[in-house]
Amino acid sequence: MHAPSEEKSEELKDIFYEALDEVFDCFPKYHMKILLGDFNAKDGREDIFKPIIGQESLHHDSKDNGVRKVNFATSKNLVV
């Protein structure tokens, strides 16, 4: 998958994440799921995101796409 870049419209990003949500829910129910792709996201070092993205990040603050990615991962019980 390839997410819309940061400068794309909120509507386009919403459509992408709705479609991703539907496709992900159609995956067979295995013990582990791996999702690969380009989320076009900058994940920051905010303490609230550390359980999902870990201790290391190249960026200090998350951008909109980073927050969307973390929200998706959280909703699906995934780690980044």
N, C-alpha and C positions, 0 to 999 in steps of 0.2 A: 504494500500500500504506500501511497505517497500523499501526505497531508498538504492542504493549501498552505502557502507561505504566510508569514506574519502580516504582510500588507494586504492580503485578500480580505474580502468583506466578511463580516460576522455571519451573515446569512449563508455564505458558501462554506464556512467552517462548521456551522451548525448542521448543514446538510451532510457534510463529510462524516462528522462524528455520529450522526443518526444512522447513516448507512453502515459505518464501521461497527456500531453497536448491534445492528441486525445481523450482519455477517458473522461477527464473533459469536453471537448466541446460537448460530446454526452449526458451529464446529461440533464435531462429535465430543462426547463427554469422556475425556481421558483424564488420567491423573495429573498430567501437565500439558499446558498449552504454551506455545511459543509464538509470539507475534513479531514479525520482522518488517521493517519499513523505515521510511524517512518521515518523521513527524514534523520536520521543520520547526523544532522547538528548542528554546533555551531554558533549561532547568536551572533554577537558582539554588542558593544554599540556605533557604529559609528553613528554620527548625521544624516547622509543621510538615514539610515534605520529606524529611530525612527517613522516616520509616518506609517510604515508597521508592525514593531515588538513592538512598544511601548517604554516605558522608562526603563524597567527593563530587564536585561540579566545577566546570570551567567558568561558570557565570555566577555573579553575586546575586542578582535578582532574576526571578522567572518572568518571562514575557507571557502574553496571552496564550500562545500555543503551548507553552510549557505547563501552564495551569490546566489547560484543557487535557493535555496528555496525562497529567497526574490525576485529574478527576476521573478520566476514563479508567486508568489503571486501578484506582481505588474502588471504583464501582464494580470491577470484575475480579477483585482480589488478586491483582497482579503486582509485580515489582518491576521497576525500570532498571 
